[in-house]
Amino acid sequence: MKKISQALISVSDKRNLKKILTVLKKFRIKIISSGGTFKEIKKHGFKCNEVSNFTKFPEILDGRVKTLHPKIHAGILNERNKKSHKLIMKSYNFENIDLVIVNFYPFENAVNENKNHNKIIENIDIGGPTMVRAAAKNYKDVTIITKLGQYEKLISELNENKGSTSLSFRQQMSEEAFTETASYDAMISNYFLEKNKTSFPIKKVISTNLVEKLRYGENPHQIASIYSYSLSTNLDQLHGKKLSYNNYNDIYAALNMSKSLPAGVGTVIVKHANPCGVSINKNKVSSFKEALTSDPISAFGGIVSCNFKINTKLAVELSKTYFEVVIGNGYEKDAIRFLKKRKNLRIIDSSKIKLENINSIVSNFNSLLIQSPDNKKFESKNFQVVSKKKPSSKIFRELMFALNVCRHVKSNAIVLTSNNRTVGIGSGQPSRLDSCKIAIDKMHNFQKIKESDEVVAASDAFFPFVDGIETLVQAGVSAVIQPSGSIRDKEIIKYANETETVLVFSKTRHFKH
């Protein structure tokens, strides 16, 4: 146990400070502080020694230098059981500082709330992290507190040990302190990377916050948690059991797809992170029904994501099929009440979620694969019609819709659509021809295609042989979009012309492995 005789408090977030001050007074622990924290302590009616009085040196440089003084850092860093350290402390008349309570300038808030670079820079804390690192390094003798969430633990520790702290407690606080300084530095680093438009620096620092420890991972024998770049996922769960690892995986797959569709009209149904039905329709119920008919068998037990507010009529329709999760961009009150009748249905409000240009990360062995997101906006001017037969404006829009869905499907991917809805999806096959056959089989099994309904196909990469496009055309596909790049592109163009098929080159591959 280590008795605490003197504490240094310097906090940006001054909430719940009175609780700490009360317990420190109880055990007659002296307090040192500065600036706004000193004023706050005095306001609460507690005794406190100002840093400048303690060090006999004033704050200088507009407050940039306050605690950066040998008396402060020697008080924190000296090893209490080391004779040479004791002698030095005595010779300079320095005092031990046994407890350091510090939280940092709100750098993240400064970045979010203004665009003034100079103001942001002034919110980079120097003295705070320096004291925290010093105290954390010397955890054998010093207790370090860096978060409001640790206050109750400290109070409990002091009460239990009559004003002392245990080594195990100090060690735990030290671990959390170094994590806190690392996270803070990561925020600053990433701010400068973004400002300087540096996409892939020599060293990449990633900082996230634990949101929740999950029951298990993809399978029960795996452990898992979810972390966020901010303090939460911005997913509001309104009803149902806790989300699982697989739920989160499917939710993000569904949101990436639905948020990419025209706002207020799009429905996506996802199973095992693959879309199995997608539709855009102004009528909300129709939008859902059309997505469902794409593959109603795969949809069972899946996730529905609507990029619009879910009303009661739609809620009634949703309840007719078993889904694990329903995601809406808001809900009518009656719709919520109706959906809550399904005890195990997880209801998610995604209205706070926005598509962001955040790199994707895949971890393997001791390496991270990092890439920019595949969120390129489709523009007709970037596509090339290579067939003799030209698409109507309606068919061109349909091809763009099909390609947008296709980039969210696991490769090799083939997507068949008609009238702004998917009618067949083939995914995840080593052979592109097999993906074609699966998409066609789904269409024949679940769709009633009229002669007037034109079916188009999108491929995430080029056709290596003519057999892929040949299979699609023989199944009734009238227009195809694919990136191009095969040595047999001329043969494929030739086949399209012979069969009067519209062929468009997107010039961009969209693999999703």
Secondary structure as UniProt FT lines:
FT   STRAND          2..3
FT   STRAND          6..11
FT   TURN            15..16
FT   HELIX           17..26
FT   TURN            27..28
FT   STRAND          30..33
FT   HELIX           35..43
FT   TURN            44..45
FT   STRAND          49..50
FT   HELIX           51..55
FT   TURN            61..64
FT   HELIX           70..77
FT   TURN            80..81
FT   HELIX           83..91
FT   TURN            92..93
FT   STRAND          99..103
FT   HELIX           107..113
FT   HELIX           117..122
FT   HELIX           127..137
FT   TURN            138..141
FT   STRAND          143..145
FT   HELIX           148..150
FT   HELIX           151..160
FT   TURN            161..162
FT   STRAND          164..165
FT   HELIX           167..195
FT   TURN            196..197
FT   STRAND          209..214
FT   TURN            220..221
FT   STRAND          224..228
FT   STRAND          236..239
FT   HELIX           245..258
FT   TURN            259..260
FT   TURN            263..265
FT   STRAND          266..271
FT   TURN            272..273
FT   STRAND          274..280
FT   HELIX           284..294
FT   HELIX           296..299
FT   TURN            300..301
FT   STRAND          303..306
FT   HELIX           312..318
FT   TURN            319..320
FT   STRAND          325..328
FT   HELIX           333..339
FT   TURN            340..341
FT   TURN            343..344
FT   STRAND          346..349
FT   TURN            351..352
FT   STRAND          360..364
FT   TURN            365..366
FT   STRAND          367..371
FT   HELIX           380..382
FT   STRAND          384..385
FT   HELIX           393..406
FT   TURN            407..408
FT   STRAND          414..417
FT   STRAND          421..426
FT   HELIX           432..446
FT   TURN            451..452
FT   STRAND          455..459
FT   HELIX           466..474
FT   TURN            475..476
FT   STRAND          477..482
FT   TURN            487..488
FT   HELIX           489..498
FT   TURN            499..500
FT   STRAND          502..505
//
